[in-house]
Amino acid sequence: MNDVLRQLYRDRPRRPFVIWSVRAFLLLIAASWMWGDFHPGKFFDDRRAANLERFLGEIRPWPLQGQEWDWGVAANWAWDRWHANGAEALIATCAISLAAMVGAAFWGGLLSLLAARNFARPRPFLAGGRQPVRATVWTWRLCLGLTRSLLVFLRSVPEYVWAFLLLGLLGPTAWPLVLALLFHNTGILGKLTAEVIENTEAKAPGALRALGAGRLQIVAGGLFPLTLPRFLLYFFYRWETCVREATVLGMLGISSLGYLLMEARARNRYDELFFYILLGALLVLAGDLVSALVRRVVRRA
């Protein structure tokens, strides 16, 4: 067995480009550590150790700072924070992210059809036959190019930029956050779904097209069942990202977990800050569990 492994190692393909690329990458890492002033020892000096000890003490619930740990006192403190504003902010964050992702799923799925090269054409999934009119060909090419350009534009502008622009237009309401997340994720979902459609096995849509099915029938009977599992995977992944982004964008002044985080940080209330961070993490965890459950049901179906 060892002789076989040695022979396979000697007979392995050797590509100079790959070898020199790996060496250059390792040299780049070494140079960044040498000239980038990265010294691990600076993370363990006395001042940072004191800051860490102070921080770990300040994230304890306020009634327990400097006291022995008591789960009952901690639970009562957490319930007070939850009842005061935590529940409202958590629901607002979830609502913003869901509203944005539902809209992004609709528009992204719609635009993905016009951005897929195998669908946005005069005769999708149909080989042979009479050649389409040149004007029709160029019309579909123009539609394809404009749609793909729109998706590039939507995802190239960060959510933060969209939110700043929309805040001046719509004011400090939840709508700037919803639309900012919707625009950005429409570009991402549209691009990813278009690639899924392009890589879909053409047998089922081609069979429907050969039987005389129209575009809507091809989408409903062929593309939708084949692309749904992958689309749900992308949807829930982007929704988890939306929850985080909605939390961060809440720091612009819109009532959500982000606003409470900013307020707690401004008042140096690190115990409340840590509590709201945990609420956001639990929301993402719940979304991950829902995602796994939905995708399992779809796979079984």
C-alpha positions as CSV (number, residue, x, y, z in Angstrom):
1,M,0.0,0.0,0.0
2,N,2.8,2.4,0.9
3,D,4.6,1.6,-2.4
4,V,1.4,2.4,-4.3
5,L,1.0,5.7,-2.6
6,R,4.7,6.6,-3.2
7,Q,4.3,5.7,-6.9
8,L,1.1,7.8,-7.2
9,Y,2.9,10.7,-5.5
10,R,5.8,10.4,-8.0
11,D,3.4,10.2,-10.9
12,R,1.3,13.2,-9.9
13,P,0.8,15.9,-12.5
14,R,3.2,18.8,-12.0
15,R,2.0,22.2,-13.2
16,P,4.7,25.0,-12.8
17,F,2.0,27.7,-12.8
18,V,0.2,26.2,-9.8
19,I,3.5,25.5,-8.0
20,W,4.8,29.0,-8.4
21,S,1.4,30.5,-7.6
22,V,1.4,28.7,-4.2
23,R,5.0,29.8,-3.5
24,A,4.2,33.4,-4.4
25,F,1.1,33.3,-2.1
26,L,3.1,31.9,0.8
27,L,5.8,34.6,0.2
28,L,3.0,37.3,0.2
29,I,1.7,36.0,3.5
30,A,5.2,36.1,5.0
31,A,5.9,39.6,3.7
32,S,2.6,40.9,5.1
33,W,3.5,39.6,8.6
34,M,7.0,41.0,8.3
35,W,6.1,44.5,7.1
36,G,2.5,44.8,8.2
37,D,3.3,45.4,11.9
38,F,1.4,42.2,13.0
39,H,2.8,41.2,16.3
40,P,0.8,38.5,18.2
41,G,2.4,39.6,21.4
42,K,0.5,42.9,21.3
43,F,-2.7,41.1,21.9
44,F,-1.6,39.7,25.2
45,D,-0.1,42.7,27.0
46,D,-1.3,43.7,30.4
47,R,-3.5,46.6,29.2
48,R,-5.5,44.4,26.8
49,A,-5.8,41.7,29.5
50,A,-7.2,44.3,31.9
51,N,-9.6,45.5,29.2
52,L,-10.8,41.9,28.5
53,E,-11.4,41.3,32.2
54,R,-13.3,44.6,32.5
55,F,-15.4,43.8,29.4
56,L,-16.3,40.3,30.7
57,G,-17.5,41.8,33.9
58,E,-19.5,44.5,32.2
59,I,-21.5,42.1,30.0
60,R,-22.9,40.4,33.0
61,P,-26.5,41.6,33.9
62,W,-26.4,44.8,35.8
63,P,-27.8,43.4,39.1
64,L,-25.1,40.7,39.1
65,Q,-22.1,42.8,38.4
66,G,-19.7,42.3,41.3
67,Q,-22.1,39.7,42.8
68,E,-22.3,35.9,42.8
69,W,-24.1,34.5,39.7
70,D,-27.8,33.8,40.2
71,W,-29.8,32.3,37.4
72,G,-33.1,33.6,38.8
73,V,-31.8,37.2,38.9
74,A,-30.4,36.9,35.4
75,A,-33.7,35.5,34.1
76,N,-35.7,38.3,35.6
77,W,-33.3,40.9,34.2
78,A,-33.5,39.3,30.7
79,W,-37.3,39.2,30.9
80,D,-37.4,42.9,31.8
81,R,-35.2,43.7,28.8
82,W,-37.3,41.5,26.5
83,H,-40.5,43.0,27.7
84,A,-39.3,46.6,27.6
85,N,-38.1,46.8,24.0
86,G,-36.3,43.5,23.0
87,A,-39.4,41.8,21.7
88,E,-40.6,44.8,19.7
89,A,-37.1,45.3,18.1
90,L,-36.8,41.6,17.3
91,I,-40.1,41.5,15.6
92,A,-39.3,44.7,13.7
93,T,-36.0,43.2,12.5
94,C,-37.6,40.0,11.5
95,A,-40.4,41.8,9.7
96,I,-38.0,44.1,7.8
97,S,-35.9,41.1,6.6
98,L,-38.9,39.0,5.6
99,A,-40.6,41.8,3.7
100,A,-37.3,42.6,1.9
101,M,-36.7,38.9,1.0
102,V,-40.2,38.2,-0.1
103,G,-40.0,41.1,-2.5
104,A,-36.5,40.1,-3.6
105,A,-37.6,36.5,-4.2
106,F,-40.5,37.7,-6.4
107,W,-38.5,40.2,-8.5
108,G,-35.3,38.2,-8.5
109,G,-37.2,35.1,-9.7
110,L,-39.0,37.1,-12.4
111,L,-35.9,38.8,-13.7
112,S,-33.9,35.6,-13.6
113,L,-36.0,34.2,-16.4
114,L,-35.1,37.2,-18.6
115,A,-31.4,36.9,-17.5
116,A,-31.0,33.2,-18.3
117,R,-29.4,32.7,-21.8
118,N,-31.3,29.4,-22.4
119,F,-34.7,31.0,-21.7
120,A,-34.4,34.6,-22.9
121,R,-34.3,33.6,-26.6
122,P,-36.8,33.3,-29.4
123,R,-37.1,29.5,-29.3
124,P,-36.2,28.3,-25.7
125,F,-35.4,24.6,-25.3
126,L,-36.3,23.9,-28.9
127,A,-33.6,22.7,-31.3
128,G,-34.0,22.9,-35.1
129,G,-37.0,24.2,-36.9
130,R,-37.5,27.5,-38.8
131,Q,-35.0,30.2,-37.9
132,P,-36.6,33.2,-36.1
133,V,-36.7,36.7,-37.7
134,R,-33.5,38.7,-37.1
135,A,-35.4,41.5,-35.4
136,T,-36.8,38.9,-32.9
137,V,-33.3,37.6,-32.2
138,W,-32.0,41.1,-31.5
139,T,-35.0,42.0,-29.4
140,W,-34.3,39.0,-27.1
141,R,-30.6,39.8,-27.0
142,L,-31.3,43.4,-26.0
143,C,-33.7,42.2,-23.3
144,L,-31.1,39.7,-22.0
145,G,-28.4,42.4,-21.9
146,L,-30.5,45.0,-20.2
147,T,-31.8,42.5,-17.5
148,R,-28.3,41.2,-16.7
149,S,-27.0,44.8,-16.5
150,L,-29.9,45.8,-14.2
151,L,-29.1,42.8,-11.9
152,V,-25.4,43.8,-11.9
153,F,-26.3,47.4,-11.0
154,L,-28.7,46.4,-8.1
155,R,-26.2,44.1,-6.4
156,S,-23.2,46.4,-7.0
157,V,-24.7,49.1,-4.8
158,P,-24.3,48.1,-1.2
159,E,-27.3,48.1,1.1
160,Y,-25.9,50.9,3.2
161,V,-25.7,53.2,0.1
162,W,-29.3,52.3,-0.9
163,A,-30.4,53.0,2.7
164,F,-28.7,56.4,2.9
165,L,-30.3,57.4,-0.4
166,L,-33.7,56.2,0.5
167,L,-33.6,57.8,4.0
168,G,-33.4,61.2,2.4
169,L,-36.4,60.4,0.2
170,L,-38.7,58.4,2.5
171,G,-37.6,59.6,5.9
172,P,-36.6,57.6,9.0
173,T,-39.2,54.8,8.6
174,A,-38.8,51.1,8.0
175,W,-39.3,51.5,4.3
176,P,-35.7,52.6,3.5
177,L,-34.4,49.5,5.1
178,V,-36.9,47.2,3.4
179,L,-36.2,48.7,-0.1
180,A,-32.5,48.8,0.4
181,L,-32.3,45.1,1.3
182,L,-34.9,44.3,-1.5
183,F,-32.9,46.1,-4.2
184,H,-29.6,44.5,-3.3
185,N,-30.9,41.0,-2.8
186,T,-33.0,41.2,-6.0
187,G,-29.7,41.6,-7.9
188,I,-28.1,38.7,-6.0
189,L,-31.1,36.2,-6.2
190,G,-31.7,37.1,-9.9
191,K,-28.1,36.4,-10.8
192,L,-27.9,33.1,-8.9
193,T,-31.3,31.9,-10.1
194,A,-30.4,32.7,-13.7
195,E,-27.3,30.6,-13.4
196,V,-29.4,27.8,-11.9
197,I,-31.8,28.0,-14.9
198,E,-28.9,28.0,-17.3
199,N,-27.4,24.8,-15.7
200,T,-30.7,23.0,-15.5
201,E,-31.1,19.8,-17.4
202,A,-32.9,20.6,-20.6
203,K,-34.8,17.3,-21.1
204,A,-37.9,18.2,-19.2
205,P,-38.3,21.8,-20.5
206,G,-37.4,20.6,-23.9
207,A,-40.0,17.8,-23.8
208,L,-42.7,20.4,-22.8
209,R,-41.6,22.7,-25.6
210,A,-41.7,19.9,-28.1
211,L,-45.3,19.2,-27.1
212,G,-46.2,22.9,-27.8
213,A,-46.0,24.3,-24.3
214,G,-45.6,28.1,-24.0
215,R,-43.1,29.9,-21.8
216,L,-45.4,30.1,-18.8
217,Q,-46.1,26.4,-19.0
218,I,-42.4,25.6,-19.4
219,V,-41.7,27.7,-16.2
220,A,-44.6,26.1,-14.2
221,G,-44.1,22.5,-15.3
222,G,-40.4,22.3,-16.0
223,L,-38.2,25.0,-14.6
224,F,-40.0,25.7,-11.3
225,P,-39.8,22.1,-9.9
226,L,-36.2,21.7,-11.0
227,T,-34.9,25.0,-9.7
228,L,-37.0,25.3,-6.5
229,P,-34.6,23.4,-4.1
230,R,-31.6,25.4,-5.1
231,F,-33.7,28.6,-5.1
232,L,-34.8,28.0,-1.5
233,L,-31.2,27.4,-0.5
234,Y,-30.2,30.8,-1.8
235,F,-33.4,32.4,-0.4
236,F,-32.8,31.3,3.2
237,Y,-29.1,32.0,3.0
238,R,-29.8,35.6,1.9
239,W,-32.5,35.9,4.5
240,E,-30.0,35.1,7.2
241,T,-27.8,37.8,5.7
242,C,-30.8,40.1,5.6
243,V,-31.4,39.7,9.3
244,R,-27.8,40.7,10.0
245,E,-28.0,43.6,7.6
246,A,-31.3,44.8,9.0
247,T,-29.7,44.8,12.5
248,V,-26.8,46.9,11.3
249,L,-28.9,49.3,9.2
250,G,-31.1,49.8,12.3
251,M,-28.2,51.9,13.6
252,L,-29.3,54.6,11.1
253,G,-32.1,55.4,13.5
254,I,-34.9,53.0,12.6
255,S,-36.4,51.0,15.4
256,S,-34.8,47.5,15.3
257,L,-32.1,45.5,17.1
258,G,-29.5,47.7,15.5
259,Y,-31.0,50.9,17.0
260,L,-31.0,49.2,20.5
261,L,-27.4,48.1,20.0
262,M,-26.3,51.6,19.1
263,E,-28.2,53.1,22.0
264,A,-26.7,50.6,24.5
265,R,-23.2,51.2,23.1
266,A,-23.7,55.0,23.4
267,R,-24.7,54.6,27.1
268,N,-21.9,52.0,27.8
269,R,-24.4,49.4,28.8
270,Y,-22.5,46.4,27.6
271,D,-24.8,44.0,29.4
272,E,-27.8,45.2,27.3
273,L,-25.5,45.3,24.2
274,F,-24.6,41.6,24.7
275,F,-28.3,40.7,25.3
276,Y,-29.4,42.3,22.0
277,I,-26.6,40.5,20.2
278,L,-27.8,37.2,21.5
279,L,-31.3,38.0,20.3
280,G,-30.0,38.6,16.8
281,A,-28.1,35.3,16.9
282,L,-31.2,33.4,18.1
283,L,-33.2,34.9,15.2
284,V,-30.6,33.8,12.7
285,L,-30.5,30.3,14.3
286,A,-34.3,30.1,14.0
287,G,-34.1,31.0,10.4
288,D,-31.5,28.3,9.8
289,L,-33.7,25.7,11.4
290,V,-36.7,26.8,9.3
291,S,-34.5,26.7,6.2
292,A,-33.4,23.1,6.9
293,L,-37.0,22.0,7.6
294,V,-38.4,23.6,4.4
295,R,-35.6,22.2,2.2
296,R,-36.1,18.7,3.7
297,V,-39.8,18.8,3.0
298,V,-39.1,19.9,-0.6
299,R,-36.6,17.2,-1.2
300,R,-39.0,14.5,0.1
301,A,-41.8,15.9,-2.1
